[in-house]
Amino acid sequence: MPVVVATPRFRFSDLITFAGYRQGAIAFLQYGTAVGAVYFVVGPLLAAMVPDVGWSLGVVSAALLVRGLLSAGMGPLTGWLVSRFGVRPIVLIGGATTAVCTALTGLVRNPVEFMIVFGIALTVADSFMGYTPAATLVQKWFLGRRAVVMGFVNSGAGFGGLIFAPLMGWLVRELGWRHAMFALAVIIAVLAVPALWLRDDPRSAGQWVDGVAGREIPAAGGTDVIGTVQQPVRRILRSPVFWMLFVVFGIEAWSLGTYAAYQVLYLRSVGVSEQVSSGALGIAAGVAACSGILLSRFNDRISPYYVLIASTAAMTAGSVVFAAARSSLPLYAYSILFGAGYGMLVPTVAVALGRYYGARNFPRAFGAGQLVAGTMGGLGPYLTGRIVDATHSYEIPVHLVTGLLAGSVVLAVAARPPRHALRPVREVDPRAVPAASRALPEPAGD
């Protein structure tokens, strides 16, 4: 069999012949559900629930803090479970338990029950169908087209928000927040069914990485066809650039979590209607989805390093506009800038990790990094709630988000990768990576 190192030009027939694209579509659906039906519904949920139950924002923000901290702690566990048992069983368990916990949230009667069900159980369940399994799937199935497919899969979060944020607002208005959670649980359960067709890697489906005969993810220490050495986990965790990436990711999580949870309440306090504010949240999600699909290709054509700088700058500009917004027009400008920024940033972090350190140990390394990103994602909504309770104003939290985002631009510039990762993928000399491109025996089919 001849050695093939160049990825052939995409043809529409590849969507049928190469199972990796079907795997990407399922990952898109599962990740979109995990984010849209669990995180983007928080704003409409809290806007209806808090006045009904009479709890303070401190109680609610404490549950959001637990969610963030527990999500951070679940990162390494999820990464290990995916490495040990594969993507499919973990995602299936996550889908089923997320549906159950969503329904149980509609039954809570006091802050303790809300903390246990919404803050703890739902977080554990949702982590099993979240970004770590989805990104791992892309890392294992793709090399040459990794950035494009990662952008598509990540856009599931944007489309999830675009669909579920207004859907939840409508369900709450029509059914009340408790019955809205029951309806949402049914939707989650139905959308989890396609996870039955997930496959961990191309060899399990009788195919090769990128659909290119003979192409595999090399063993630890080997070099793949895009010039990346597959680093051991310990070496990855000793890299300052690795931790810079996840602090940037954490600032994104802080900002997005804060705005997703409190945007409706904040804008109501400055005279903006819930319809306009919920619409702006949905537009941001839609822009994020489109930017993930259309702009993630620049991770391959330029470098993840430069895309990360651009995405943090866009989020910062969007937050500046948001802080001054008092009408629909600037809110839509915020939605475009902020949405485009986080739509690019999230897949870029995953692509950068694979590009800088390799895909072999991606799930465990990514899970470890989630300790930082998840903790920061939980602290944002929690501290916002505490500050608002103390000051009766959202001014400090909004300016804090903007300042953190400005800091993320500085970190993105400082997180300069190895030299090979500063070049476009197509410029890597395949002759320099014989270990990843030598002829291999045909894989066994299913």
Secondary structure, DSSP 8 states (H G I E B T S, - for coil): -----S-----TTHHHH-HHHHHHHHHHHHHHHHHHTTTTTHHHHHHHHHHHH---HHHHHHHHHHHHHHHHHHHHHHHHHHHHH-HHHHHHHHHHHHHHHHHHHTT--SHHHHIIIIIIIHHHHHHTTSHHHHHHHHHHH-STTHHHHHHHHHHHHHHHHHHHHHHHHHHHHHH-HHHHHHHHHHHHHHHHGGGGG--SSGGGGT--GGG-TT-----TT-B-TTS-B---HHHHHT-HHHHHHHHHHHHHHHHHHHHHHHHHHHHHHTT--HHHHHHHHHHHHHHHHHHHHHHTTHHHHT-HHHHHHHHHHHHHHHHHHHHH--SHHHHHHHHHHHHHHHHHHHHHHHHHHHHHH-STTHHHHHHHHHHHHHHHHHHHHHHHHHHHHHHS-SHHHHHHHHHHHHHHHHHHHH----GGGGS-GGGS-GGG-HHHHS--------
